[in-house]
Amino acid sequence: MVDQALRTLTGYADGQTRLVETTLPELSKLIEDPSDELVNDCRYANRRQFLDDTRLLRDALNRLVRGVLAGIFDAHTTIDVDWTAPIQSLSLSRLKPLGDEAVAIALACTSSWGRGVREVTDPNQLNITIRDEVWLQLRLGPDAVKSFDADLRLSRSEGSVQWCNMHHPANFEAIADAGSQSSMIARDLAKLASTTIYHGIDDPDAVPTSLGPVAHHAITEWACQNKGRALWKVGDRQFRVQTVLHPAERALFDTNEALAGVSS
């Protein structure tokens, strides 16, 4: 149904040689007020049947263009995206005032955007995708968890490296209600990582028991004693690692700058 609506809006259905870029509000409007042609192309007996069957879809589209998400998907992209740039970074800081839902949806969109980048780059080019606040995206539900799971599983075949930041090991366990599909998939996500880095955690109960007592002590005691310390788990092997920032790096990546009251 969405595919057919997009074909109509872009001109693909009419055989146009140059497709028109469309927006979510235009898609929402067409499905809210479908043309007779769209109803017929989607093989519905009448308009009423079409509207009854698309109620959930229309509600979902309305949430993307109205309410707390208004202004994010309302118009065409205002910047030119260079798909061949060596480094591309997206900051979600301006979305934080809109709440976790807006940030989570933006993260999901970023995942799709990242796949698009991989599709247009040289097959032999190594792509590194770094994700922050991953737990927000995973709270969107089973589809978001499945999408993230697929990115991790297919990274090797697609020639990409997935770097994901989580605030707490328990984030995977707390993504959804116990026993739900999202929760069951999430429990296996951490196992897909070839390398896992555990920085200092002062809560002993938060450290996975499967790591063993030596790793438990390294994370809850040793790593908490100094910045940059972490337990690196590479495959089945564990290492205590102390990372040190170069002065130039410290000036760029001082995450405590705001707390220290230092102006940039």
Legacy VTK file of the C-alpha trace (Angstrom):
# vtk DataFile Version 3.0
C-alpha trace
ASCII
DATASET POLYDATA
POINTS 264 float
0.000 0.000 0.000
2.749 2.442 0.965
4.752 1.286 -2.049
1.845 2.031 -4.360
1.281 5.436 -2.767
4.962 6.290 -3.198
4.834 5.209 -6.841
1.954 7.629 -7.332
3.602 10.548 -5.531
6.995 10.173 -7.201
5.555 9.727 -10.685
6.840 6.176 -11.046
3.308 4.873 -11.596
2.916 7.232 -14.565
6.210 6.199 -16.123
7.974 9.513 -15.567
11.658 9.454 -16.463
12.563 11.851 -13.627
11.059 10.954 -10.260
9.762 13.639 -7.904
11.023 13.725 -4.318
8.109 13.417 -1.911
7.624 13.943 1.831
5.875 12.148 4.667
3.108 14.805 4.929
2.294 14.242 1.249
2.208 10.489 1.824
0.003 10.922 4.892
-2.371 13.216 2.998
-2.739 10.774 0.106
-3.538 7.831 2.386
-5.915 9.961 4.483
-7.731 11.062 1.321
-7.009 8.343 -1.255
-7.798 8.782 -4.904
-10.023 6.277 -6.671
-6.970 5.169 -8.630
-5.013 4.364 -5.449
-7.950 2.425 -3.987
-8.230 0.371 -7.166
-4.472 -0.186 -7.492
-4.393 -1.522 -3.915
-7.275 -3.875 -4.829
-9.859 -2.618 -2.366
-13.544 -2.921 -3.140
-14.287 0.650 -2.077
-12.944 3.694 -0.278
-14.490 2.691 3.072
-12.670 -0.630 3.080
-9.403 1.137 2.271
-9.794 3.589 5.173
-10.778 0.858 7.631
-7.779 -1.260 6.708
-5.282 1.631 6.892
-6.328 3.102 10.242
-3.188 1.976 12.092
-0.960 3.092 9.227
-2.607 6.513 9.090
-2.239 6.920 12.849
1.463 6.053 12.613
2.045 8.546 9.795
0.173 11.240 11.706
2.493 10.720 14.673
5.475 11.367 12.405
4.184 14.701 11.092
2.239 16.035 14.070
2.652 16.343 17.836
6.138 16.148 19.347
7.634 15.112 15.987
6.193 18.064 14.064
8.884 19.856 12.093
11.180 16.870 11.641
9.572 15.270 8.587
7.400 18.181 7.419
9.374 19.301 4.389
12.136 18.407 1.982
15.717 18.022 3.187
17.288 21.450 3.600
20.886 20.336 3.059
22.688 18.548 0.259
23.959 15.162 1.386
27.319 14.118 -0.010
26.970 10.346 -0.153
30.661 9.941 -1.041
32.120 12.005 1.833
34.781 10.079 3.815
33.193 11.018 7.153
29.552 11.807 7.827
28.220 12.742 11.255
24.678 13.348 12.447
24.040 15.148 15.730
20.755 14.497 17.502
21.314 17.140 20.183
18.667 19.487 18.762
16.059 16.737 19.060
16.591 16.098 22.768
14.068 18.777 23.865
11.419 16.826 21.914
11.869 13.755 24.102
13.154 10.202 23.827
10.623 9.213 21.161
11.909 11.820 18.709
15.527 10.822 19.325
14.704 7.121 18.975
12.906 7.604 15.658
15.763 9.752 14.373
18.185 6.960 15.292
16.060 4.489 13.337
16.148 6.842 10.344
19.910 7.151 10.734
20.221 3.370 10.476
18.374 3.419 7.145
20.513 6.319 5.987
23.642 4.355 6.891
22.472 1.423 4.784
21.961 3.814 1.877
25.537 5.038 2.235
26.843 1.468 2.119
24.853 0.744 -1.027
26.405 3.610 -3.011
30.005 3.196 -1.837
32.662 0.990 -3.380
32.088 -2.670 -2.372
35.741 -2.886 -1.277
35.509 0.181 0.947
35.417 -0.414 4.692
32.582 1.446 6.412
32.592 2.161 10.147
29.243 3.047 11.708
29.364 4.502 15.220
26.066 4.664 17.113
25.408 6.405 20.399
22.342 6.142 22.646
21.488 2.794 21.043
19.115 1.862 23.872
16.734 4.628 22.767
16.328 3.099 19.316
15.788 -0.383 20.728
12.897 0.870 22.859
10.854 1.501 19.691
9.726 -2.122 19.599
10.358 -5.436 17.825
10.929 -3.945 14.362
13.622 -1.572 15.644
15.316 -4.395 17.550
15.206 -6.647 14.473
16.691 -3.877 12.311
19.574 -3.369 14.727
20.070 -7.130 15.003
20.260 -7.412 11.203
22.873 -4.640 11.015
25.104 -6.516 13.452
24.660 -9.899 11.787
25.238 -8.620 8.233
28.136 -6.294 9.033
30.785 -8.862 8.081
29.236 -9.713 4.710
28.666 -6.018 3.934
32.205 -5.029 4.860
31.223 -2.701 7.682
32.180 -2.264 11.324
29.385 -1.517 13.793
30.436 0.393 16.938
27.579 0.753 19.415
27.608 2.669 22.696
25.400 1.592 25.585
25.308 3.220 29.011
24.735 0.043 30.967
24.972 -3.734 30.333
21.440 -4.079 31.677
20.103 -1.892 28.839
19.747 -4.993 26.674
17.740 -6.741 29.371
15.476 -3.757 30.057
14.561 -2.944 26.468
11.122 -4.492 26.692
8.891 -6.518 28.959
10.333 -9.822 30.094
9.428 -12.623 27.731
8.544 -10.298 24.853
9.963 -10.795 21.381
12.063 -7.631 21.690
13.539 -8.778 24.985
14.476 -12.217 23.676
16.256 -10.753 20.642
17.953 -8.089 22.754
19.488 -10.652 25.106
21.461 -12.089 22.203
22.634 -8.744 20.798
25.625 -8.419 23.135
26.763 -11.917 22.125
27.038 -10.796 18.483
29.844 -8.354 19.292
33.331 -9.629 18.512
34.776 -7.023 20.889
33.060 -5.691 24.008
34.484 -2.882 26.145
33.338 -2.540 29.748
34.280 0.710 31.453
34.008 1.113 35.209
30.652 0.166 36.739
30.188 0.865 40.431
27.141 -1.377 40.738
28.351 -4.982 41.240
24.934 -6.398 40.369
25.022 -4.717 36.946
28.009 -6.710 35.686
27.062 -9.859 33.736
27.846 -12.901 35.872
28.963 -14.800 32.763
32.184 -12.726 32.711
33.523 -14.421 35.842
34.989 -13.117 39.127
38.262 -11.784 37.674
36.445 -9.661 35.098
33.897 -8.639 37.724
36.682 -7.228 39.921
38.334 -5.490 36.962
35.114 -3.688 36.021
33.814 -2.767 39.477
37.156 -1.996 41.164
40.149 -1.499 38.885
38.353 0.333 36.042
36.629 2.696 38.478
39.935 3.944 39.896
41.047 5.975 36.888
39.661 7.447 33.658
40.255 5.465 30.497
40.406 2.078 32.181
38.257 -0.703 30.800
38.002 -4.447 30.446
38.206 -5.434 26.788
36.615 -8.761 25.863
37.906 -9.900 22.468
36.320 -13.182 21.549
36.879 -15.432 24.558
39.889 -13.469 25.829
39.840 -10.615 28.353
42.305 -7.736 28.725
42.701 -4.828 31.115
43.325 -1.742 28.983
44.286 1.810 29.967
43.656 4.344 27.181
45.278 7.788 27.272
44.123 10.878 25.374
46.601 13.018 23.476
46.368 16.691 24.581
44.814 17.582 21.224
42.227 14.835 21.676
41.485 15.951 25.226
40.706 19.462 23.993
38.242 18.103 21.448
36.618 15.322 23.436
36.477 16.569 27.014
33.023 15.316 27.997
33.349 16.917 31.432
33.771 20.408 30.006
30.235 21.491 30.878
30.569 20.179 34.432
33.860 22.000 34.898
32.318 25.249 33.703
34.884 25.717 30.938
33.659 27.585 27.884
34.652 26.316 24.494
LINES 1 265
264 0 1 2 3 4 5 6 7 8 9 10 11 12 13 14 15 16 17 18 19 20 21 22 23 24 25 26 27 28 29 30 31 32 33 34 35 36 37 38 39 40 41 42 43 44 45 46 47 48 49 50 51 52 53 54 55 56 57 58 59 60 61 62 63 64 65 66 67 68 69 70 71 72 73 74 75 76 77 78 79 80 81 82 83 84 85 86 87 88 89 90 91 92 93 94 95 96 97 98 99 100 101 102 103 104 105 106 107 108 109 110 111 112 113 114 115 116 117 118 119 120 121 122 123 124 125 126 127 128 129 130 131 132 133 134 135 136 137 138 139 140 141 142 143 144 145 146 147 148 149 150 151 152 153 154 155 156 157 158 159 160 161 162 163 164 165 166 167 168 169 170 171 172 173 174 175 176 177 178 179 180 181 182 183 184 185 186 187 188 189 190 191 192 193 194 195 196 197 198 199 200 201 202 203 204 205 206 207 208 209 210 211 212 213 214 215 216 217 218 219 220 221 222 223 224 225 226 227 228 229 230 231 232 233 234 235 236 237 238 239 240 241 242 243 244 245 246 247 248 249 250 251 252 253 254 255 256 257 258 259 260 261 262 263
